[in-house]
Amino acid sequence: MSLKISSPGVILLFKGRGIVSGLIRLQTRSVYSHAALLYPDTHTLIESWQGAGVRKKTITDWEGVDASSCLA
């Protein structure tokens, strides 16, 4: 992920490459298919995932995914 993060409290927006991600973008008429909140330590993400509920992941779990950020 080549994303410059200047401060914590950032909402990360992802463009998944899979079929489900494409369907989400089509149905929501958005360019993004997933969102996560960057925890203040700037390495941990809080996200909701179908079937898994809300979970904590690391930013490296999203390596290689097209991402953008916006301030919360």
Summary of the structure (lengths in Angstrom):
residues: 72
radius of gyration: 11.9
end to end distance: 19.5
largest distance: 33.3
contacts: 172
relative contact order: 0.32
helix: 19%
strand: 40%
